[in-house]
Amino acid sequence: MNPTHHERLLNAVKNLKVAGTPDGPARHQPLTLLWAMGRVAHHRPRLVAWRDCHAELRALFREYGQPSSRPRPEFPWLALYRTDLWELHGHTGNVPTASGEPIKWMERHNPYGGLTAWAYELVDTSEESRAAVIDEIGHRFFNGTCPEQLLKDVGLLATASPVRQPAQPPSPVEEYLRLVQLVEAAEARGDHNRTTTSTREQPVRSDAARKAVLIRSRGRCENPLCTGQPNDVTDGGDPILEVDHIDDRAGWGRDHPENMIALCPNCHAIKTRGRSRDRLRPLLRTEAQARHEALRTQRRVNV
């Protein structure tokens, strides 16, 4: 049986390969993970440019790393890239290993890095998984418990200890999967090959697919590089999001959530006519597919 995403996340943290120091196991990888989880808790973009965060990480390492460890955030970024937890984008060529002097490569390429989409999704939706990771890091790297001030500094203090909540409404995952089944049933019938005619003939579009993508987005722009969607809602109280096909529907791109993405107006404009649109499109495709797969395979882990 395949492990649940909860088990997958916890196993990846348990299996982190870190260097030893005279003071104990090096803490830079777990500190980087806690920092990334704090970004999730505050709904910050999943991916962030190296130049925009290395100073923040260096300060975190100075404060909470082992006394004998040098605060070099490029090393945990590259080490985590070799795990199931971390992604790097925006670079060319091979990613160097976490040894030697990789700082020149990082400064030259300025890659975007962050949690993988499935891990981000789980940390965002499962209080139990967040708490389990915090507990595992505390047990292995901090003699039993993560320092309270550390959790406060990275924005995770409120999620350190799970508290049983009143019964919650069913997860939107079931509704997403129900809509996906409608989309795929329509595909099997050949409905997505039909056209509609207004002033010109064009492929039909699935309302179920659009609704599914909006559910998947949970009201937030799905571009992992989004720097902030409008802090406003529509007259109906809905987030200001636009669902777009990654491979254009007019060119017979698939009318399925795997090929669709919810974007704020700014990111939609960049995807449509921005100079970086050709670089953005593959990233959006990867993001949509990863989010779709995460929901397809997600298991309930909250109790």
Secondary structure by P-SEA (a helix, b strand, c coil): ccccaaaaaaaaaaabbbbbcccccccaaaaaaaaaaaaaaacccccccccccaaaaaaaaaacccccccccaaaaaaaaaacccccccccccccccccccaaaaaaacbbbbcccaaaaaaaaccaaaaaaaaaaaaaccccccccaaaaaaacccccccccccccccccaaaaaaaaaaaaaaaaaaccccccccccbbbbbbbaaaaaaaaaaaccccccccccccccccccccccbbbbbbccccccccccccccbbbbcaaaaaaaccccaaaaaaaaaaaaaaaaaaaaaacccccc
